């Protein structure tokens, strides 16, 4: 059982009232607690919370786009927890500002791909070793990593070896190592009542910025205003369509691992197309 009294002592001031459960998450239990947003899970998820906090703090440090402030995270008894500031969020707002601010985030680059720590894409471990080659990073630590996890469950894709051999010819050799959100689907964006964009639940790391743009096209929910504003800062690469399809494969493989079903067929179709 979660020891809320002990968790409250970790805060600058105790939240008012009792935590109120809220839905929307498929991994953690979430609560509104006064001015705080509380996530809890068992001890196995403590690294997930720690790396989520690290991603939020890295994005916040750029000043490019609003994210919830990290208040505290840690372990109390048998419970891992993360407490963020509670924001009043709405589903619609300034989509053009979202595009512009994401482009500004992507203007923050590093000398190598990866991140200061490994993290998670959903519930799946996401390795982020600092790597100077984008081809090596995406091939080894994204696609081959997930193919290995799927293979451990007995799921293998026809043509995957040929696809891996072809990847060096399919990927851009030297994109910028931009700080990206990393899991940019519509469920991880919202707006403040004044229209200000907010991003949350990142899988942040340094990567080709087109990885974020590719993810926005997987499930929809991003308007033409968003894309036009982003492209006014970062024009589309000539190979946008194929590049995005390859980058979306990473998320299709992850969904195949987590949920199975039609995601397996979708991932297999991409592999077959480029193998």
N, C-alpha and C positions, 0 to 999 in steps of 0.2 A: 504494500500500500504506500502511496506517495505521502511523504512527511511534509505537508505544506508549511507547517510551523518552522521546520528547520530551513526549508527553502526561503521562506520570507525573511529569515535572519541574514540571508546573503544579500538582501537588497538594501539600498540606501534608506528606504522607508517602506514599511509594510503596506501592501496594497489593501485597499478598502474592500470589504465584502468577501464573499466566497468565490472561488473560480467557477466560471460558467462554461460548460463544454460547448465547443463549436465544431462544426463539421468541415469537410473540405480536404482533409489529409488522408492518405492511404497508408502511411507508415507510422506516424506518431499520433498520440492523443494531444489535442489542442484545447486551450482554454483562454477565455478573456478573464482577466483578474485585475480589477481596478484599471490603472493606466498601463498595465502590462499585458503582453501576449505570451502565454506559457505553453511550451511543448514539453511533453514527458514521454519516456519510454523506459525499457529495461536497460540494464547496464551495458548490454551489447551495442547500444546505439550512442554511447558517450562520444566516440570518435566522430560519428555522423554529426552530432550537435557541435562539437568543437570545430570541425572543418567548415560547417555552415557558417558559424560565427566568423571564422577567418576570411571566408569569401565575402561576407557582408562588410566586414571591416576594410578589406582591400578595395572594394567598390566605393565605399563611403569616403575613403582617403583621397580618391581622385576628385571628389566634388562634382562629378559629372552628372550624376543622377541620384535621386532620392532612394534610399533603402531604409528599412527599419533599423534603428539604433540597437546595437547589442548591449544589454544591461549586464547579464551574468549568465554563465553556463557552468555546469559541473555535475557532481554526483552527491546525492544525499541518500544514505541507506542503500536500498536496492533500486533506486530510481536515478536515471540520467535526465537532465533537464536543460532547457535553453529558455531564457527570458529575454524578449525583445520589447521595445516600446510598442504600445498599442496605437495603431493608426486607424482613423476612420477612413475606410476605403470604399470607393464606388467603382463600378465597372466601366464607365466611359469618361473620357476627358480629352486632353490635348494630345492627339495622336502625332501631330507634327512635332511637338516638343519632345515626345518620346523618341521619334526618329533622330532628331538633332542631338539629343542628349546621349543616346546610345552611340552615335557616331563620335561624340566627344570622349565617351568612355573608351572606345576602340582606339582613340588617338594616344592613349597611355600604353606604351610598349615597354618591353623588357629586352634583355640581351639574349634570351633563350626562351624556348617554349616550355610549358609545364607550370609549376606553382611551388610555393614554399612548403607545401605538404600534399600528400595524397588526400583525396576526398572521395565523394560519392556522387554518382549520377542516379538519383532515386535511392534505391537500396543497394546498388551495385558498386563495389569498390572501383575507384577511378585513379589509376596511377599517374603521377605527375612529375616524374624525374626531370630535372632541368636538362634540356636537350637542344643543341644548337641547330640540328637539322629538322625541319618540319616534316619531311618525308619519313624520316626515322621515327619521329615522335608519333605521328598519326598512324603509321603502319604498325609499329610495335605496341604502342601503349593505348591505342584506341581499337583498331580493327582486329589485330591478331589477339589482343588481350580478351576481347569478347568472344571471338571464335574459339579460343581455348576454354573459356568458361562454359560456353554452349556445348563444346565437345565433351567436357567432363560430365555433362548430362546426357550424353549419347546423341546429341543433335549436330549433324555435320551437313555442310552445304556443298552440293556438286559445283565444281569449278572454283572453290575458294582458294586453292593453292595457286591456280593460274591468276586469279584476281589479285592476290598478294604480290605475285611477281610483277604484275602490270602496274601496281600502284605508283611506283616511282615515275612512270611516264604519264600518269593521270593527274598527279598532284602538282600544284605550283611549287617551284623549288625554293623560293625565298619570300613568302608573304611576311608582313610585319607580325611580330609576336605580341599581339594586342591582348589587353586584359578583356576577357569576355565573360558574360554571365554564365554561359555554358549549358543552360537548360531553359532556353528562352521560348517556351510555349505560352499561349495566351493565359493559362492558368497561373502563371507566375508574374503577371503584370496587373496593375490596377492604377487608380488615380485618387488623389485627395479631392475633397469636394470642390476646391478651386481649380481643378483640372491638372494639377501637377502630377506627372507620371511617378510611379513607384514600382520598383522591381524587388522581388524577394525570392527565397528558396534557390539560391544560386548553386551551381557546380563550377565555381569560378576557377579560371586558369588562363595562362597566356597561350594564344593559338591564332591561327588565321581568323581574322574577324568575320570572314564569310561563314564560319561555322554557326555564329549566332543568326545570321540572316537565313541560312539554310533551315535552321530549326523553326523559324517563324513560319515557314511554308509547309511544315509537316502536318499540322492540324488546323491551320488557318487562324483567324482572329486578329490579324494585323491589317490595318486599312491601307489603301493607296496613299493616303496622307502621310502615314508613317514611312512607307518605303520611299516616297518622293523626297521627304525631308532628309532621310538618311542618305539617299543617293546624291543629294545636293552637296553633301560633304565628302562622301566616299563613293565615287561612281562605280557602277557594276563592272566586274572584270569581264573580259570577252568570253570566257568559258563558264559564265555564271551557271547555266542550267546543269551541265554535267558535274561541275564542282559541287553544287548544292546537293545533287542526287547522291554523290559519294559521301558527302558529310552527313546527310540524313541517314545513310546506312548505319552509322554508329548508333543512332537513336533507335532505328528499327531493330538492330541486333539486341540492344538493351531491352527493348520492349518484348522481343521474342524470348529473352531470358526470363524476364519478370512475369510475362502474361501469356506467352505462347500464342496460340490461335493464328489469326490471319497475319500477324506480324512476321511469322516464320516465312510464309509465302512471299510477303512483300520484300523481306530481306533477300530471300533467294533469287527473286526476280532481278534485283539490282546487281547482285553478284554475277548472275548469268549474263546480264547485258554487257558488263565490262570485262568479263573473264576472257 
